[in-house]
């Protein structure tokens, strides 16, 4: 997978706020993701992101 900072991705499981789209803030062995609804930030290992990745969100 080729992920870049600034991309918005969808994950399989939603965040507790009900949203499943995340903005990528950092890419490496760990990803820093920001929920696009409530702005909560999390650090997730790359393997977890690649397993639960559902697709890219098109920017309008």
Backbone as a ProteinNet text record, in pm:
[ID]
protein_1_A
[PRIMARY]
XXXXXXXXXXXXXXXXXXXXXXXXXXXXXXXXXXXXXXXXXXXXXXXXXXXXXXXXXXXX
[TERTIARY]
84.1	0	88.1	43.3	115.8	31.7	60.5	-12	71.4	4.5	72.4	3.6	80	25.3	-78.9	-191.2	-297.6	-410.1	-388.2	-494.2	-599.9	-723.7	-832.4	-871.4	-871.5	-898.4	-1020.2	-1082	-1191.2	-1138.9	-1183.7	-1146.6	-1271.2	-1251.4	-1363.9	-1447.2	-1381.8	-1453.6	-1462.1	-1579	-1591.5	-1531.7	-1497.5	-1453.8	-1576	-1559.3	-1675.9	-1769.5	-1720.9	-1808	-1901.5	-1877.4	-1964	-1906.6	-1792.6	-1730.8	-1624	-1606.2	-1500.9	-1402	-1397.7	-1298	-1192.7	-1067.1	-952.1	-856.6	-795	-690.7	-555.9	-464.6	-330.7	-243.7	-187.4	-100	46.8	76.1	213.3	215.5	318.9	333.6	470.7	474.2	599	565.1	639.3	605.3	473.4	447.2	320.1	255.3	123.9	48.8	-13.3	-13.4	-92.9	-214.2	-331.9	-456.7	-541.4	-616.2	-707.2	-847.3	-941.3	-1081	-1132.5	-1196.2	-1242.4	-1369.3	-1430.5	-1552.9	-1524.5	-1452.4	-1431.1	-1288.1	-1199.6	-1060.3	-973.3	-1017.1	-936.7	-820.6	-700.3	-583.1	-539.6	-498.5	-450	-324.8	-239.8	-124.3	-157.3	-147	-181.6	-66.7	-28.5	76.3	35.7	133.9	109.1	32.3	64.5	-2.3	-152	-189.3	-330.7	-403.1	-338.9	-400.2	-419.6	-318.3	-328.3	-436.1	-456.4	-559	-699.9	-718.2	-853.4	-882.6	-792.4	-811.8	-923.6	-1015.9	-1131.7	-1125.5	-1067.5	-1057.2	-1025.7	-999.2	-971.1	-1101.4	-1109.5	-1223.8	-1186.4	-1272.7	-1247.3	-1273.2	-1180	-1200.2	-1285.8	-1386.8	-1477	-1426.8
-118.3	0	123.9	224.1	350	459	488.7	590.9	718.1	833.3	961.4	1049	1139.1	1233.9	1321.5	1341.5	1425.7	1347.5	1218.9	1137.7	1106.5	1089.9	1050.1	908.4	819.2	678	634.3	524.7	462.9	336.1	311.3	190.9	104.1	-26.4	-119	-89.9	-72.9	-48.4	102.1	151.5	295.9	336	461.6	522.6	530	533	540.8	658.3	762.2	875.3	841.1	728.5	684.4	705.6	768.5	799.3	694.7	662.5	567.2	624.9	757	817.7	890.6	873.6	923.6	996.1	1102.2	1172.2	1122.6	1095.4	1048.4	1169.3	1170.9	1279.9	1240.2	1109.5	1060.1	919.2	891.3	759.8	704.8	576.9	509.8	371.6	324.5	197	210.6	330.8	363.3	475.4	476.3	582.5	671.2	801.6	891.2	928.7	894.7	921	1018	1103.8	1197.8	1171.4	1150.4	1129	1258	1246	1365	1423.6	1352.9	1402.5	1471.9	1402.2	1457.8	1506.5	1494.2	1539.9	1465.5	1348.6	1267.7	1206.3	1208.2	1152.3	1023.7	926.3	798.3	756.3	677.6	615.2	467.6	415.9	277.1	214.8	90.2	22.3	4.6	6.4	-5.4	-132.7	-243.8	-370.4	-363.1	-295.4	-280.2	-194.5	-86.9	0.7	-75	-150.4	-223.3	-332	-394.1	-497.7	-438.8	-324.5	-269	-160.1	-137.1	-38.3	-81.2	9.9	-21.2	51.4	170.4	244.9	390.9	461.5	604.5	682	796.8	886.4	993	1014	1115.3	1253.8	1344.9	1482.1	1555	1626	1698.1	1836.6
0	0	0	-72.1	-79.6	-13.7	113	186.8	192.3	188.5	197.1	300.1	359.2	455.8	386.7	452.6	398.3	332.6	303.4	243.8	348.4	303.4	391.8	354.8	456.4	432.6	512.9	468.6	543.2	606.4	730.5	802.6	818.6	841.2	854.8	978.7	1094.1	1218.8	1243.9	1279.6	1304.9	1439.7	1450.2	1575.4	1667.5	1799	1888.7	1860.4	1795	1761.7	1644.9	1577	1468.8	1329.8	1319.9	1190.7	1157.6	1028.6	992.3	891.1	875.7	787.3	870.9	830.4	905	811.3	859.9	784.8	834	741.1	776.6	809.2	930.4	972.8	974	988	992.1	933.7	854.5	793.1	831.1	863.9	900.1	952.4	1049.8	1114	1189.4	1241.6	1304.7	1224.7	1223.9	1158.2	1265.1	1244.6	1328.1	1243.7	1295.8	1225.6	1306.3	1234.8	1299.5	1248	1339.8	1303	1238.2	1122.8	1052.3	1113.3	1206.7	1269.5	1402.9	1493.6	1628.2	1651.8	1552.8	1558.5	1661.2	1708	1799.7	1722	1779.3	1713.3	1782.5	1700.9	1752.9	1676.6	1745.1	1681.2	1665.8	1542.7	1513.3	1434.7	1466.7	1388.5	1242.1	1154.1	1010	976.1	1039.5	1008.4	1037.9	1146.6	1181.8	1079	1035.1	934.5	803.4	761.6	635.6	640.5	757.6	769.8	768.7	835.5	847	744.7	649.2	544.5	450.9	423.1	338.4	203.9	201.9	76.7	101.7	-6.5	1.2	-15.4	48.9	35.7	-66.8	-164	-265.7	-207.7	-228.1	-184.1	-287.2	-240	-331.1	-361
[MASK]
++++++++++++++++++++++++++++++++++++++++++++++++++++++++++++

